Amino acid sequence: MDANDPFSPYLEEALNYKADPLPRADGRPEPLKPKRIPLTFHDRHLSPNLTCRRVVEFPQIAQILSQVTDKSIAYYLAHKKTFPVDGFSVLPKESLLSRIGTLDDARNMNIRYKRTAGHFSSLLASHLFYAGPMPWTNLFELVWQYTENDFSSESTLNLFPERLVVNNRDSEPIAPNVQSVAPENRDTMPYQVRALHDAQNIFPHVALWHFLPPSPTGMMIVRRISSGIFLWETSGTKGLKNMPDNSVPEDAGRSLWDPKLNNLKTRPPFRNSGIVKKPRHITIPRKADKSVNSRVDVDQYIQHAWARAVETDSTFIVINCGVYERIGIRHRASQTLFISPLIDPTKCNDPAYGKLHIGLYIAIAEDMIDRFIIQSKRPPQVSRTLPDVSPDQEGPTHNSVHSSHNDLLHDNSNINDSSSITREIREREVALITLKYGVYCSPVPATFLRVQLNPSTNAVSTKTKFLPHECLELVLDQPFENVSAKKSIHNAKLLVTLNSGEVLHRKLVVKLAFSHEQRQELQNEYMTYKHMSQFEEIEQYCVPVHGLFEDQDSDTLAMVMDYGGISLRHLYQLYPALNLSHPWILELHMSTASKLRHIHAKGVRHRNLSPDKILIGEGNKTKIVGFGRAVVSVTDSQQSRTAEEEGHEKFLFDRELERLWAAFGGWHNYPEFWDPDYS
């Protein structure tokens, strides 16, 4: 760049940037240590052909990213483009003093990076990546992902093509608003805008940052990431294996960081060894200790980072503790993590930390576009389609709703007698759960043991070997898109092996709960169902529940229940013309209100009714589910209540009816319904 260019000093400052040494907090009693292992339930259930099999040091990463920066700047200037001076600064976007929690908190390392190198690197990379004129704006920005602990903090680098619509000084948009352009007019949009918009749909997250605290333990984890064969941790169940049937996403083309161009050895891809025979017996693990004692397993942090990268289909992984950093590249074909040598943000030279991260952001963008081009050339995947319903159609017939929903979610063939299989389900204490959708195909099933939630009856079993006819096998499909539920809710295929060797099948639903709050809600829901199961007719109003189970490798809870039908929300998505003015919807509402009255009479207040909690099953019979926030009040008979108590009960039920009407009408999310104590 010409030394007389007004932007030259800004660019030099960014390229030569080094992070300031971390100020140390006074009076902190003890450096942060992890309280729990980093692995989540899903981290153990990736498909075997998508797991990490090897870690290899990639010494050239820093020099390659430096070259990416140089080439991008040279290309930009060669096309006689200039950087605007106004709006750019290497100084922190916000004061570093506005922190949360303690100084050593991993979340503060996340915030610190985002306000310094993360901010100006994204600005420069966005400008160099996008060919058209634009003011300073972040096309790529780190978005914090919530975690329950202060030892680790995660952010995803997300793409925001809509920011190209920000007006410039002449009040003219930089680019058309991609969200408002009709599909038939998309060909008139600039290629890069169109490509960015389409790429965002495929890759909403394009890279991952994992932050740890600058404590001795955090620094040790980053330092000890080393080359070698990687042993992926799976569930502890022995005797059963699953083989993947999904494909591996392709890596980008011949990029500067391609392992083959840098003489790095790669392993051949995973090969399916065929069908695994049914075992004679199954060995289950004992309950794992999730707490962290003296030993910290570095490989578990690598596995968690890799698993998150697979979930988001990201190539680049950054692990940063504030003092040290490593940049990783996920090579899909060889299942190898290529990792940089240790980087010190305060001391690194040739390149300096600023230049390194500007190149990193540009490389991430180029990798995303390369992979987008590869994916766009693939033939479209065949997917199940929704039934055709014209916008002016009055509504579906009763039969069309059930036939279309069953086609979408359930193949009702080969389902055995309900009463016999229900008896088998409730007699078995072990549930072997396999995830089989998307990037998941559990290498081995997870072992869940039945939970009684009653200390006097919940004796700890010492048995670890079971025959196949003593276990339930559940294969979980894609989770429901459920905006109001915090738990993961799946359709599941149940397989029950009898003594004779015959296998019974049934379609069920499994709810999974992971966090402390989710587990508490699921336990409350199970106890509410258990209370209502005392009444014979209750299955007319609610879905039968077969038990609550706990994972032996994690704290995950699973509640197994019957499939109750299509949710009201899904029904409205299938048939947008339906609303409360439709006679059939009014009929469904009246039927549900009657069932809600019976549930209330049993001492149960739901307190969280929404379209997801109302199911329409066979014969258009509605059922109510989702009692995670319910309150159970056991009282004497109606005759023992005073007039004041009767009036209060009527008031509470009227509030529940208001929630139900709002759920059918679509305004259940209004502020007055946010508080569960509204009712």
Stockholm file with secondary structure:
# STOCKHOLM 1.0

chainA/1-679         MDANDPFSPYLEEALNYKADPLPRADGRPEPLKPKRIPLTFHDRHLSPNLTCRRVVEFPQIAQILSQVTDKSIAYYLAHKKTFPVDGFSVLPKESLLSRIGTLDDARNMNIRYKRTAGHFSSLLASHLFYAGPMPWTNLFELVWQYTENDFSSESTLNLFPERLVVNNRDSEPIAPNVQSVAPENRDTMPYQVRALHDAQNIFPHVALWHFLPPSPTGMMIVRRISSGIFLWETSGTKGLKNMPDNSVPEDAGRSLWDPKLNNLKTRPPFRNSGIVKKPRHITIPRKADKSVNSRVDVDQYIQHAWARAVETDSTFIVINCGVYERIGIRHRASQTLFISPLIDPTKCNDPAYGKLHIGLYIAIAEDMIDRFIIQSKRPPQVSRTLPDVSPDQEGPTHNSVHSSHNDLLHDNSNINDSSSITREIREREVALITLKYGVYCSPVPATFLRVQLNPSTNAVSTKTKFLPHECLELVLDQPFENVSAKKSIHNAKLLVTLNSGEVLHRKLVVKLAFSHEQRQELQNEYMTYKHMSQFEEIEQYCVPVHGLFEDQDSDTLAMVMDYGGISLRHLYQLYPALNLSHPWILELHMSTASKLRHIHAKGVRHRNLSPDKILIGEGNKTKIVGFGRAVVSVTDSQQSRTAEEEGHEKFLFDRELERLWAAFGGWHNYPEFWDPDYS
#=GR chainA/1-679 SS CCTTSTTHHHHHHHHTCCCCCCCCCTTCSSCCCCSBCSCCTGGGCBCGGGSCCEEEECTTHHHHHHHHHHHHHHHHHHTTCCCCCTTCCSSCSSCTTCCCSCTTCHHHHHHHHHHTHHHHHHHHHHHHHCCSCCCSCCSEEEEEECCSCSSCEEEEEEECGGGGGSBCTTSCBSSCCTTTSCGGGGGGSCHHHHHHHHHHHHCSEEEEEEECCSSHHHHHHHHTCCCEECCCCCCSCBSCCCCCCSCCCCCCSSCTTCGGGGTCCCCCCCCCCCCCCCCSCEECCCCCCCBCCSCCCHHHHHHHHHHHHHHHTCSEEEEECSSCEEEEEEETTTTEEEECCCBCTTTCTTTTHHHHHHHHHHHHHHHHHHHHHHHHTSCCCCCCCCCCCCTTCCCCCHHHHHHHHHHHHCCCTTCCCHHHHHHHHHHCCEEEEEEEETTEECSSCEEEEEECSCTTTCCCCCCCEECGGGEEEEEEEEECCCSSCSSEEEEEEEEEECTTSCEEEEEEEEEEECSHHHHHHHHHHHHHHHHHTTSGGGGGTBCCEEEEEEESSSSCEEEEEECCCEEHHHHHHHCTTCCTTSHHHHHHHHHHHHHHHHHHHTTEECCCCCGGGEEECGGGCEEECCCTTCEECCCCCGGGSCHHHHHHHHHHHHHHHHHHHHHHHTCTTSGGGSSGGGC
#=GC SS_cons         CCTTSTTHHHHHHHHTCCCCCCCCCTTCSSCCCCSBCSCCTGGGCBCGGGSCCEEEECTTHHHHHHHHHHHHHHHHHHTTCCCCCTTCCSSCSSCTTCCCSCTTCHHHHHHHHHHTHHHHHHHHHHHHHCCSCCCSCCSEEEEEECCSCSSCEEEEEEECGGGGGSBCTTSCBSSCCTTTSCGGGGGGSCHHHHHHHHHHHHCSEEEEEEECCSSHHHHHHHHTCCCEECCCCCCSCBSCCCCCCSCCCCCCSSCTTCGGGGTCCCCCCCCCCCCCCCCSCEECCCCCCCBCCSCCCHHHHHHHHHHHHHHHTCSEEEEECSSCEEEEEEETTTTEEEECCCBCTTTCTTTTHHHHHHHHHHHHHHHHHHHHHHHHTSCCCCCCCCCCCCTTCCCCCHHHHHHHHHHHHCCCTTCCCHHHHHHHHHHCCEEEEEEEETTEECSSCEEEEEECSCTTTCCCCCCCEECGGGEEEEEEEEECCCSSCSSEEEEEEEEEECTTSCEEEEEEEEEEECSHHHHHHHHHHHHHHHHHTTSGGGGGTBCCEEEEEEESSSSCEEEEEECCCEEHHHHHHHCTTCCTTSHHHHHHHHHHHHHHHHHHHTTEECCCCCGGGEEECGGGCEEECCCTTCEECCCCCGGGSCHHHHHHHHHHHHHHHHHHHHHHHTCTTSGGGSSGGGC
//
